[in-house]
């Protein structure tokens, strides 16, 4: 009986365990052309603009990160990390964009209350998040893409931890320049 339970358990683990060897990654690969986007968003420094596209960042490095929800602990930690290093990213000709399913009003409040100093885009249906392999309905998964000035995926981070993530991205950017 013990052997039957043990073999059933092993079979279950092998069939249903989503380890890295069996899981799928639908995010664009390094070297791929970055999927285009056309999204509403908010940037407290550019109040006259409400729609952003990938072409708005042509000729610059773009740090594009997806995150689950405004005002949550991890998302606030990640967003503030990028805000604190924005001047450093600027030195390397890089812009920062965060994308979540939150609407523009939520982004505006989040930017104001948490001093977020870059663009946050709204992807309520997850269309763009899905193109970047970052959609787990009803939220975006925490993935980051470094897009080259030519519009190609230069580096990617899948299912990242928010603590010190902005520093990690900045260090990779420095190596790419």
MDTraj code that builds the backbone (N, CA, C; nanometers):
import mdtraj as md
import numpy as np

residues = "UNK UNK UNK UNK UNK UNK UNK UNK UNK UNK UNK UNK UNK UNK UNK UNK UNK UNK UNK UNK UNK UNK UNK UNK UNK UNK UNK UNK UNK UNK UNK UNK UNK UNK UNK UNK UNK UNK UNK UNK UNK UNK UNK UNK UNK UNK UNK UNK UNK UNK UNK UNK UNK UNK UNK UNK UNK UNK UNK UNK UNK UNK UNK UNK UNK UNK UNK UNK UNK UNK UNK UNK UNK UNK UNK UNK UNK UNK UNK UNK UNK UNK UNK UNK UNK UNK UNK UNK UNK UNK UNK UNK UNK UNK UNK UNK UNK UNK UNK UNK UNK UNK UNK UNK UNK UNK UNK UNK UNK UNK UNK UNK UNK UNK UNK UNK UNK UNK UNK UNK UNK UNK UNK UNK UNK UNK UNK UNK UNK UNK UNK UNK UNK UNK UNK UNK UNK UNK UNK UNK UNK UNK UNK UNK UNK UNK UNK UNK UNK UNK UNK UNK UNK UNK UNK UNK UNK UNK UNK UNK UNK UNK UNK UNK UNK UNK UNK UNK UNK UNK UNK UNK UNK UNK UNK UNK UNK".split()
xyz = np.array([
    [0.0820, -0.1194, 0.0000],
    [0.0000, 0.0000, 0.0000],
    [0.0867, 0.1263, 0.0000],
    [0.1921, 0.1223, 0.0793],
    [0.2828, 0.2375, 0.0872],
    [0.3454, 0.2668, -0.0492],
    [0.3863, 0.1628, -0.1197],
    [0.4458, 0.1806, -0.2529],
    [0.3450, 0.2384, -0.3525],
    [0.2192, 0.1975, -0.3408],
    [0.1156, 0.2496, -0.4300],
    [0.0946, 0.4002, -0.4062],
    [0.0884, 0.4404, -0.2804],
    [0.0716, 0.5818, -0.2476],
    [0.1929, 0.6621, -0.2954],
    [0.3117, 0.6091, -0.2709],
    [0.4343, 0.6774, -0.3126],
    [0.4404, 0.6922, -0.4639],
    [0.4100, 0.5837, -0.5375],
    [0.4153, 0.5959, -0.6840],
    [0.3057, 0.6869, -0.7368],
    [0.1896, 0.6897, -0.6739],
    [0.0837, 0.7824, -0.7153],
    [0.1270, 0.9266, -0.6916],
    [0.1889, 0.9511, -0.5779],
    [0.2379, 1.0849, -0.5467],
    [0.3440, 1.1309, -0.6465],
    [0.4376, 1.0444, -0.6783],
    [0.5438, 1.0781, -0.7751],
    [0.4827, 1.1056, -0.9120],
    [0.3869, 1.0228, -0.9539],
    [0.3213, 1.0432, -1.0837],
    [0.2484, 1.1781, -1.0850],
    [0.1774, 1.2088, -0.9779],
    [0.1060, 1.3365, -0.9686],
    [0.2029, 1.4530, -0.9802],
    [0.3132, 1.4471, -0.9077],
    [0.4125, 1.5546, -0.9110],
    [0.4709, 1.5712, -1.0507],
    [0.5029, 1.4599, -1.1154],
    [0.5607, 1.4687, -1.2503],
    [0.4618, 1.5234, -1.3520],
    [0.3344, 1.4875, -1.3377],
    [0.2347, 1.5332, -1.4341],
    [0.1898, 1.6772, -1.4127],
    [0.1840, 1.7213, -1.2882],
    [0.1236, 1.8508, -1.2607],
    [0.2183, 1.9563, -1.2065],
    [0.3395, 1.9222, -1.1819],
    [0.4348, 2.0214, -1.1320],
    [0.4800, 2.1093, -1.2474],
    [0.4683, 2.2393, -1.2306],
    [0.5095, 2.3336, -1.3361],
    [0.6497, 2.3824, -1.3065],
    [0.7461, 2.2965, -1.3153],
    [0.8838, 2.3429, -1.2954],
    [0.9360, 2.4029, -1.4240],
    [1.0543, 2.4589, -1.4186],
    [1.1063, 2.5324, -1.5341],
    [1.1219, 2.4458, -1.6579],
    [1.1432, 2.3166, -1.6409],
    [1.1601, 2.2302, -1.7571],
    [1.0279, 2.2077, -1.8289],
    [0.9164, 2.2185, -1.7560],
    [0.7872, 2.1903, -1.8160],
    [0.7040, 2.3146, -1.8428],
    [0.7410, 2.4276, -1.7869],
    [0.6585, 2.5468, -1.8014],
    [0.6877, 2.6188, -1.9328],
    [0.5941, 2.7049, -1.9725],
    [0.6075, 2.7777, -2.0971],
    [0.6251, 2.9261, -2.0687],
    [0.7044, 2.9899, -2.1497],
    [0.7316, 3.1321, -2.1358],
    [0.6881, 3.1964, -2.2677],
    [0.5841, 3.2777, -2.2614],
    [0.5289, 3.3377, -2.3828],
    [0.5789, 3.4795, -2.4074],
    [0.6767, 3.5239, -2.3308],
    [0.7312, 3.6582, -2.3467],
    [0.8233, 3.6629, -2.4686],
    [0.8319, 3.7803, -2.5321],
    [0.9261, 3.7945, -2.6444],
    [1.0691, 3.7637, -2.5975],
    [1.1455, 3.7083, -2.6863],
    [1.2842, 3.6703, -2.6566],
    [1.3789, 3.7870, -2.6841],
    [1.4966, 3.7803, -2.6242],
    [1.6017, 3.8780, -2.6527],
    [1.6311, 3.8722, -2.8024],
    [1.6364, 3.9898, -2.8655],
    [1.6597, 3.9993, -3.0095],
    [1.5314, 4.0192, -3.0892],
    [1.4168, 3.9834, -3.0322],
    [1.2883, 4.0022, -3.1006],
    [1.2544, 4.1506, -3.1095],
    [1.1787, 4.1853, -3.2106],
    [1.1219, 4.3200, -3.2202],
    [1.0203, 4.3351, -3.1083],
    [1.0267, 4.4436, -3.0347],
    [0.9321, 4.4677, -2.9259],
    [0.7924, 4.4889, -2.9831],
    [0.6913, 4.4213, -2.9277],
    [0.5543, 4.4450, -2.9746],
    [0.5133, 4.5904, -2.9536],
    [0.4460, 4.6446, -3.0527],
    [0.4010, 4.7830, -3.0453],
    [0.2877, 4.7953, -2.9439],
    [0.2644, 4.9137, -2.8962],
    [0.1514, 4.9392, -2.8076],
    [0.0954, 5.0772, -2.8364],
    [-0.0282, 5.0958, -2.8000],
    [-0.1014, 5.2221, -2.8131],
    [-0.1933, 5.2258, -2.6913],
    [-0.1472, 5.2904, -2.5836],
    [-0.2189, 5.2855, -2.4569],
    [-0.2375, 5.4241, -2.3951],
    [-0.3473, 5.4395, -2.3247],
    [-0.3689, 5.5594, -2.2453],
    [-0.2820, 5.5497, -2.1213],
    [-0.2429, 5.6653, -2.0707],
    [-0.1608, 5.6640, -1.9515],
    [-0.1503, 5.8008, -1.8873],
    [-0.0620, 5.8061, -1.7897],
    [-0.0437, 5.9296, -1.7140],
    [0.1036, 5.9511, -1.6834],
    [0.1458, 6.0755, -1.7000],
    [0.2795, 6.1180, -1.6589],
    [0.2632, 6.2588, -1.6037],
    [0.2918, 6.2757, -1.4741],
    [0.2665, 6.4063, -1.4111],
    [0.3535, 6.5168, -1.4690],
    [0.4608, 6.4821, -1.5411],
    [0.5483, 6.5812, -1.6031],
    [0.5063, 6.6158, -1.7458],
    [0.4152, 6.5376, -1.8034],
    [0.3679, 6.5606, -1.9411],
    [0.2153, 6.5512, -1.9391],
    [0.1505, 6.6450, -1.8786],
    [0.0053, 6.6382, -1.8595],
    [-0.0738, 6.6537, -1.9889],
    [-0.0120, 6.7103, -2.0930],
    [-0.0830, 6.7304, -2.2193],
    [-0.0933, 6.6021, -2.3012],
    [-0.0201, 6.4993, -2.2633],
    [-0.0183, 6.3739, -2.3392],
    [-0.0993, 6.2679, -2.2653],
    [-0.1834, 6.1940, -2.3394],
    [-0.2624, 6.0895, -2.2749],
    [-0.2501, 5.9538, -2.3439],
    [-0.1921, 5.9496, -2.4636],
    [-0.1742, 5.8242, -2.5383],
    [-0.0253, 5.8070, -2.5684],
    [0.0257, 5.6882, -2.5428],
    [0.1658, 5.6575, -2.5707],
    [0.1749, 5.5366, -2.6611],
    [0.2804, 5.5381, -2.7443],
    [0.3111, 5.4275, -2.8348],
    [0.4596, 5.3971, -2.8246],
    [0.4971, 5.2789, -2.8707],
    [0.6381, 5.2410, -2.8682],
    [0.7227, 5.3415, -2.9456],
    [0.6700, 5.3926, -3.0554],
    [0.7462, 5.4864, -3.1392],
    [0.7793, 5.6170, -3.0661],
    [0.7059, 5.6496, -2.9593],
    [0.7367, 5.7691, -2.8802],
    [0.8747, 5.7608, -2.8158],
    [0.9288, 5.6398, -2.8060],
    [1.0560, 5.6188, -2.7378],
    [1.1679, 5.5800, -2.8338],
    [1.1414, 5.5894, -2.9632],
    [1.2413, 5.5554, -3.0648],
    [1.3676, 5.6387, -3.0436],
    [1.4824, 5.5752, -3.0545],
    [1.6097, 5.6437, -3.0363],
    [1.6543, 5.6483, -2.8904],
    [1.5737, 5.5912, -2.8010],
    [1.6070, 5.5853, -2.6588],
    [1.5944, 5.4409, -2.6105],
    [1.6645, 5.4127, -2.5028],
    [1.6424, 5.2866, -2.4335],
    [1.5099, 5.2988, -2.3600],
    [1.4350, 5.1904, -2.3529],
    [1.3086, 5.1911, -2.2816],
    [1.3062, 5.0762, -2.1812],
    [1.2875, 5.1123, -2.0564],
    [1.2638, 5.0128, -1.9517],
    [1.1131, 5.0045, -1.9385],
    [1.0567, 4.8924, -1.9799],
    [0.9125, 4.8745, -1.9736],
    [0.8835, 4.7601, -1.8777],
    [0.8159, 4.7946, -1.7675],
    [0.7864, 4.6901, -1.6707],
    [0.6360, 4.6772, -1.6499],
    [0.5940, 4.5544, -1.6297],
    [0.4545, 4.5223, -1.6045],
    [0.4403, 4.4909, -1.4563],
    [0.3305, 4.5352, -1.3980],
    [0.3104, 4.5136, -1.2552],
    [0.1617, 4.4916, -1.2282],
    [0.1281, 4.4242, -1.1176],
    [-0.0119, 4.3885, -1.0927],
    [-0.1072, 4.5043, -1.0604],
    [-0.0741, 4.5899, -0.9623],
    [-0.1751, 4.6855, -0.9169],
    [-0.1137, 4.8043, -0.8438],
    [-0.1653, 4.9239, -0.8754],
    [-0.1253, 5.0453, -0.8045],
    [-0.1545, 5.0299, -0.6552],
    [-0.0715, 5.0919, -0.5748],
    [-0.0876, 5.1034, -0.4301],
    [-0.0630, 4.9748, -0.3505],
    [-0.0320, 4.8635, -0.4144],
    [0.0003, 4.7437, -0.3373],
    [0.1465, 4.7529, -0.2943],
    [0.1829, 4.6792, -0.1911],
    [0.3160, 4.6931, -0.1308],
    [0.4291, 4.6676, -0.2308],
    [0.4257, 4.5553, -0.2995],
    [0.5333, 4.5218, -0.3940],
    [0.5394, 4.6180, -0.5113],
    [0.4241, 4.6554, -0.5619],
    [0.4200, 4.7464, -0.6769],
    [0.4689, 4.8856, -0.6386],
    [0.4351, 4.9291, -0.5187],
    [0.4831, 5.0589, -0.4710],
    [0.6344, 5.0558, -0.4531],
    [0.6857, 4.9485, -0.3968],
    [0.8300, 4.9331, -0.3779],
    [0.9035, 4.9382, -0.5123],
    [0.8528, 4.8658, -0.6099],
    [0.9150, 4.8640, -0.7429],
    [0.9067, 5.0008, -0.8095],
    [0.7894, 5.0620, -0.8060],
    [0.7699, 5.1925, -0.8703],
    [0.8602, 5.2995, -0.8090],
    [0.8681, 5.3018, -0.6773],
    [0.9530, 5.4007, -0.6097],
    [1.1006, 5.3751, -0.6401],
    [1.1385, 5.2489, -0.6559],
    [1.2761, 5.2174, -0.6923],
    [1.3141, 5.2788, -0.8264],
    [1.2251, 5.2682, -0.9238],
    [1.2517, 5.3288, -1.0540],
    [1.2506, 5.4810, -1.0450],
    [1.1592, 5.5372, -0.9655],
    [1.1544, 5.6829, -0.9492],
    [1.2837, 5.7371, -0.8906],
    [1.3351, 5.6694, -0.7900],
    [1.4580, 5.7141, -0.7243],
    [1.5788, 5.7113, -0.8172],
    [1.5764, 5.6233, -0.9162],
    [1.6901, 5.6101, -1.0085],
    [1.6634, 5.6730, -1.1456],
    [1.5539, 5.7470, -1.1583],
    [1.5178, 5.8026, -1.2894],
    [1.6296, 5.8881, -1.3497],
    [1.6944, 5.9714, -1.2678],
    [1.8035, 6.0553, -1.3197],
    [1.9192, 5.9704, -1.3708],
    [1.9468, 5.8595, -1.3040],
    [2.0530, 5.7692, -1.3496],
    [2.0161, 5.7049, -1.4831],
    [1.8899, 5.6638, -1.4976],
    [1.8451, 5.6070, -1.6247],
    [1.8545, 5.7114, -1.7352],
    [1.8187, 5.8352, -1.7033],
    [1.8227, 5.9444, -1.8016],
    [1.9649, 5.9654, -1.8554],
    [2.0660, 5.9492, -1.7675],
    [2.2064, 5.9631, -1.8094],
    [2.2426, 5.8633, -1.9196],
    [2.1712, 5.7522, -1.9234],
    [2.1968, 5.6484, -2.0230],
    [2.0924, 5.6500, -2.1348],
    [2.0259, 5.7653, -2.1517],
    [1.9276, 5.7829, -2.2582],
    [1.8142, 5.6809, -2.2475],
    [1.7688, 5.6580, -2.1251],
    [1.6634, 5.5590, -2.1023],
    [1.5410, 5.6226, -2.0388],
    [1.4255, 5.5808, -2.0871],
    [1.2966, 5.6192, -2.0293],
    [1.2391, 5.4985, -1.9559],
    [1.1481, 5.5237, -1.8642],
    [1.0841, 5.4190, -1.7851],
    [0.9338, 5.4278, -1.8071],
    [0.8712, 5.3114, -1.8253],
    [0.7267, 5.3022, -1.8395],
    [0.6788, 5.1825, -1.7583],
    [0.5768, 5.2048, -1.6760],
    [0.5116, 5.0958, -1.6045],
    [0.3751, 5.0703, -1.6643],
    [0.3361, 4.9434, -1.6726],
    [0.2067, 4.9065, -1.7313],
    [0.1324, 4.8134, -1.6360],
    [0.0050, 4.8477, -1.6112],
    [-0.0824, 4.7610, -1.5323],
    [-0.2249, 4.7735, -1.5865],
    [-0.3163, 4.6982, -1.5276],
    [-0.4564, 4.7035, -1.5682],
    [-0.5308, 4.8209, -1.5059],
    [-0.4657, 4.8948, -1.4172],
    [-0.5304, 5.0083, -1.3516],
    [-0.5651, 5.1182, -1.4526],
    [-0.6695, 5.1949, -1.4225],
    [-0.7093, 5.3030, -1.5132],
    [-0.6258, 5.4292, -1.4888],
    [-0.6448, 5.5289, -1.5740],
    [-0.5670, 5.6529, -1.5659],
    [-0.5869, 5.7268, -1.4345],
    [-0.7081, 5.7255, -1.3822],
    [-0.7325, 5.7940, -1.2542],
    [-0.6521, 5.7294, -1.1418],
    [-0.6477, 5.5984, -1.1416],
    [-0.5682, 5.5278, -1.0410],
    [-0.4205, 5.5615, -1.0573],
    [-0.3728, 5.5625, -1.1831],
    [-0.2328, 5.5979, -1.2091],
    [-0.2020, 5.7398, -1.1624],
    [-0.2927, 5.8312, -1.1895],
    [-0.2705, 5.9699, -1.1484],
    [-0.2602, 5.9801, -0.9958],
    [-0.3490, 5.9137, -0.9250],
    [-0.3437, 5.9133, -0.7779],
    [-0.2155, 5.8475, -0.7277],
    [-0.1795, 5.7358, -0.7891],
    [-0.0589, 5.6621, -0.7498],
    [0.0653, 5.7491, -0.7692],
    [0.0741, 5.8130, -0.8852],
    [0.1892, 5.9010, -0.9130],
    [0.1951, 6.0170, -0.8144],
    [0.0807, 6.0762, -0.7859],
    [0.0768, 6.1902, -0.6944],
    [0.1119, 6.1503, -0.5513],
    [0.0485, 6.0455, -0.5028],
    [0.0682, 6.0047, -0.3626],
    [0.2048, 5.9412, -0.3367],
    [0.2590, 5.8722, -0.4359],
    [0.3842, 5.7986, -0.4157],
    [0.5034, 5.8624, -0.4871],
    [0.4834, 5.9805, -0.5439],
    [0.5900, 6.0560, -0.6133],
    [0.6540, 5.9759, -0.7262],
    [0.5709, 5.9163, -0.8086],
    [0.6188, 5.8420, -0.9262],
    [0.6405, 5.9445, -1.0372],
    [0.7628, 5.9494, -1.0940],
    [0.8011, 6.0568, -1.1857],
    [0.8224, 6.0105, -1.3303],
    [0.7504, 5.9087, -1.3722],
    [0.7593, 5.8603, -1.5097],
    [0.6214, 5.8128, -1.5542],
    [0.6096, 5.7639, -1.6744],
    [0.4817, 5.7287, -1.7348],
    [0.4288, 5.5944, -1.6848],
    [0.3009, 5.5926, -1.6493],
    [0.2289, 5.4691, -1.6182],
    [0.1176, 5.4542, -1.7206],
    [0.1089, 5.3370, -1.7816],
    [0.0103, 5.3120, -1.8864],
    [-0.0965, 5.2148, -1.8398],
    [-0.2170, 5.2328, -1.8932],
    [-0.3327, 5.1503, -1.8577],
    [-0.3587, 5.0457, -1.9650],
    [-0.3627, 4.9206, -1.9215],
    [-0.3917, 4.8073, -2.0095],
    [-0.5021, 4.7230, -1.9442],
    [-0.6253, 4.7786, -1.9344],
    [-0.7305, 4.7144, -1.8557],
    [-0.7735, 4.5762, -1.9037],
    [-0.7618, 4.5511, -2.0316],
    [-0.8003, 4.4200, -2.0851],
    [-0.6801, 4.3264, -2.1005],
    [-0.5608, 4.3780, -2.0724],
    [-0.4408, 4.2957, -2.0791],
    [-0.3920, 4.2640, -2.2193],
    [-0.4355, 4.3394, -2.3184],
    [-0.3982, 4.3119, -2.4583],
    [-0.2471, 4.3239, -2.4788],
    [-0.1888, 4.4337, -2.4320],
    [-0.0438, 4.4533, -2.4485],
    [0.0326, 4.3652, -2.3514],
    [-0.0176, 4.3544, -2.2296],
    [0.0463, 4.2647, -2.1320],
    [0.0564, 4.1236, -2.1890],
    [-0.0480, 4.0790, -2.2569],
    [-0.0487, 3.9460, -2.3175],
    [0.0577, 3.9343, -2.4274],
    [0.0722, 4.0394, -2.5093],
    [0.1737, 4.0377, -2.6154],
    [0.3147, 4.0228, -2.5586],
    [0.3324, 4.0679, -2.4349],
    [0.4619, 4.0576, -2.3684],
    [0.4677, 3.9391, -2.2715],
    [0.3726, 3.8467, -2.2828],
    [0.3714, 3.7289, -2.1970],
    [0.3540, 3.7636, -2.0507],
    [0.2850, 3.8731, -2.0227],
    [0.2758, 3.9253, -1.8867],
    [0.1328, 3.9336, -1.8343],
    [0.0396, 3.8604, -1.8915],
    [-0.0995, 3.8722, -1.8493],
    [-0.1453, 3.7458, -1.7786],
    [-0.1868, 3.7635, -1.6541],
    [-0.2507, 3.6578, -1.5770],
    [-0.3800, 3.7211, -1.5260],
    [-0.4904, 3.7045, -1.6021],
    [-0.6133, 3.7757, -1.5700],
    [-0.6498, 3.7661, -1.4215],
    [-0.6888, 3.8778, -1.3631],
    [-0.7148, 4.0094, -1.4220],
    [-0.5979, 4.1062, -1.4055],
    [-0.4761, 4.0558, -1.3843],
    [-0.3612, 4.1420, -1.3582],
    [-0.2446, 4.1130, -1.4517],
    [-0.1532, 4.2104, -1.4600],
    [-0.0265, 4.1892, -1.5299],
    [0.0704, 4.1196, -1.4348],
    [0.1498, 4.0295, -1.4897],
    [0.2548, 3.9631, -1.4123],
    [0.3734, 4.0586, -1.4042],
    [0.4575, 4.0410, -1.3062],
    [0.5691, 4.1311, -1.2815],
    [0.6883, 4.0910, -1.3713],
    [0.6886, 4.1431, -1.4933],
    [0.7961, 4.1213, -1.5900],
    [0.8509, 4.2556, -1.6360],
    [0.9788, 4.2568, -1.6739],
    [1.0426, 4.3801, -1.7208],
    [1.1180, 4.3527, -1.8495],
    [1.1132, 4.4489, -1.9407],
    [1.1838, 4.4378, -2.0685],
    [1.2683, 4.5619, -2.0905],
    [1.3923, 4.5401, -2.1322],
    [1.4800, 4.6492, -2.1725],
    [1.4777, 4.6503, -2.3245],
    [1.4261, 4.7587, -2.3800],
    [1.4098, 4.7706, -2.5251],
    [1.5138, 4.8680, -2.5777],
    [1.5844, 4.8264, -2.6819],
    [1.6925, 4.9068, -2.7396],
    [1.6372, 5.0275, -2.8135],
    [1.7225, 5.1264, -2.8428],
    [1.6778, 5.2434, -2.9197],
    [1.6228, 5.2064, -3.0579],
    [1.6583, 5.0883, -3.1072],
    [1.6077, 5.0415, -3.2368],
    [1.4754, 4.9658, -3.2235],
    [1.4289, 4.9434, -3.1005],
    [1.3002, 4.8774, -3.0804],
    [1.3071, 4.7272, -3.0611],
    [1.4234, 4.6739, -3.0255],
    [1.4383, 4.5301, -3.0041],
    [1.4499, 4.4976, -2.8549],
    [1.4052, 4.3800, -2.8188],
    [1.4199, 4.3343, -2.6804],
    [1.5683, 4.3080, -2.6577],
    [1.6269, 4.3812, -2.5662],
    [1.7693, 4.3690, -2.5384],
    [1.7958, 4.2818, -2.4151],
    [1.7010, 4.2819, -2.3219],
    [1.7129, 4.2010, -2.2001],
    [1.5740, 4.1879, -2.1421],
    [1.5509, 4.0817, -2.0655],
    [1.4201, 4.0635, -2.0034],
    [1.4333, 3.9968, -1.8672],
    [1.3414, 4.0325, -1.7807],
    [1.3327, 3.9741, -1.6474],
    [1.1913, 3.9203, -1.6336],
    [1.1777, 3.7913, -1.6045],
    [1.0468, 3.7273, -1.5949],
    [1.0161, 3.6958, -1.4486],
    [0.8964, 3.7342, -1.4042],
    [0.8501, 3.7120, -1.2657],
    [0.9507, 3.7632, -1.1635],
    [0.9797, 3.8900, -1.1720],
    [1.0836, 3.9506, -1.0874],
    [1.0338, 3.9786, -0.9461],
    [1.1282, 3.9940, -0.8568],
    [1.0998, 4.0412, -0.7210],
    [1.1206, 4.1920, -0.7217],
    [1.0316, 4.2681, -0.6612],
    [1.0396, 4.4143, -0.6715],
    [1.1557, 4.4788, -0.5961],
    [1.2056, 4.4160, -0.4917],
    [1.3106, 4.4781, -0.4115],
    [1.4412, 4.4837, -0.4917],
    [1.4972, 4.6018, -0.5023],
    [1.6225, 4.6289, -0.5748],
    [1.6164, 4.5985, -0.7248],
    [1.4962, 4.5802, -0.7775],
    [1.4851, 4.5474, -0.9199],
    [1.5329, 4.6630, -1.0084],
    [1.5003, 4.7858, -0.9716],
    [1.5423, 4.9010, -1.0521],
    [1.6948, 4.9075, -1.0608],
    [1.7649, 4.8792, -0.9527],
    [1.9121, 4.8786, -0.9538],
    [1.9647, 4.7693, -1.0455],
    [1.8986, 4.6542, -1.0418],
    [1.9373, 4.5429, -1.1280],
    [1.9232, 4.5818, -1.2754],
    [1.8134, 4.6463, -1.3099],
    [1.7896, 4.6898, -1.4481],
    [1.8929, 4.7947, -1.4887],
    [1.9195, 4.8899, -1.4014],
    [2.0186, 4.9936, -1.4306],
    [2.1566, 4.9323, -1.4543],
    [2.1945, 4.8337, -1.3764],
    [2.3247, 4.7683, -1.3943],
    [2.3350, 4.6984, -1.5286],
    [2.2272, 4.6355, -1.5733],
    [2.2281, 4.5717, -1.7052],
    [2.2365, 4.6785, -1.8142],
    [2.1607, 4.7863, -1.7998],
    [2.1646, 4.8950, -1.8978],
    [2.3062, 4.9496, -1.9115],
    [2.3736, 4.9704, -1.8026],
    [2.5112, 5.0222, -1.8057],
    [2.6037, 4.9316, -1.8873],
    [2.5832, 4.8008, -1.8776],
    [2.6648, 4.7040, -1.9516],
    [2.6326, 4.7046, -2.1004],
    [2.5077, 4.7416, -2.1343],
    [2.4650, 4.7418, -2.2748],
    [2.5158, 4.8638, -2.3502],
    [2.5490, 4.9713, -2.2797],
    [2.5916, 5.0972, -2.3433],
    [2.7387, 5.0907, -2.3746],
])
top = md.Topology()
chain = top.add_chain()
for i, resn in enumerate(residues, 1):
    res = top.add_residue(resn, chain, resSeq=i)
    for name in ("N", "CA", "C"):
        top.add_atom(name, md.element.get_by_symbol(name[0]), res)
traj = md.Trajectory(xyz[None], top)
